[in-house]
Amino acid sequence: MAPLIVTAAIIYRNGEILITRRPEGSRHAGWWEFPGGKLHEGESPEEGLQREILEELSLPIRVGRIFDVIHHTYDFGSVLLLFYLCQPLADAVKNIGVAEHAWVSPSALDQYRLLPADRPLVERLRNTKINQSGPMNRINQ
């Protein structure tokens, strides 16, 4: 069976990354993750990611380049996650489709119970300098 394609945002602001906690009643309730979601039919990954972040957090974003692609197998099936570097276009974040959110430095991500599919990104984010002075495609490793 083909993996489910999911987009996720690495929203970076002032040296911190936005993560969200899944609400009660959802699969993996209480776990933290990089926000995002599944695509609707006919949507590009970038369009789907912008829609998901608006629906869940009321936060408009600019989607930059892909930062990483991770394939992960859960007990319910496999997912192919497309992680995009994103820039917030507003300051306010609302917890609409999430239990809560946090702005976290890359070095503090280990303190949160992140979904297994998101965990491989932690070390890479700690070792990557994201240049916020220009377009969201400048990365120094």
Phi, psi and omega in degrees: 000137181292145179291154174283128179271126183231139175255148179220147184254131167259093183267114190249128179211127176050043177079006180236156182243139180277125172235158182229154179253133182293141182283161175302145179088352178260162175298136183060038179306138178089346179279152177265155181202167168279129187294150179163205179169189183281155178274148169273156180302132178085355180275142170283159177304321181293317178296316180297320180293316177300317180298312182300317182292323175294316181295317186274330188230357183053038184240113174287142181226158168256124181270125178261218185273164176291131178267322181197159174231128182230131173258130180222140178252122174258176178293338181267352181144186183250154178233146172246110184262128175255109181265120181251141169286132183225153179242128177289142179254008177209166180268324187281136175239131179246137178276081182270307182250016181227160178285319178195170177225162178210143171263121190229137174289149180306326181290343181261359182300330179297342181280355181248145178278088181279150176304145181306324180291336181271339186302321181300341181284338188303309182295319180297320179294324178295328185262012183239134175258120180260122182276112182269000184280351181219203180302156184283027177243011179262116179228134175246126182248000000 
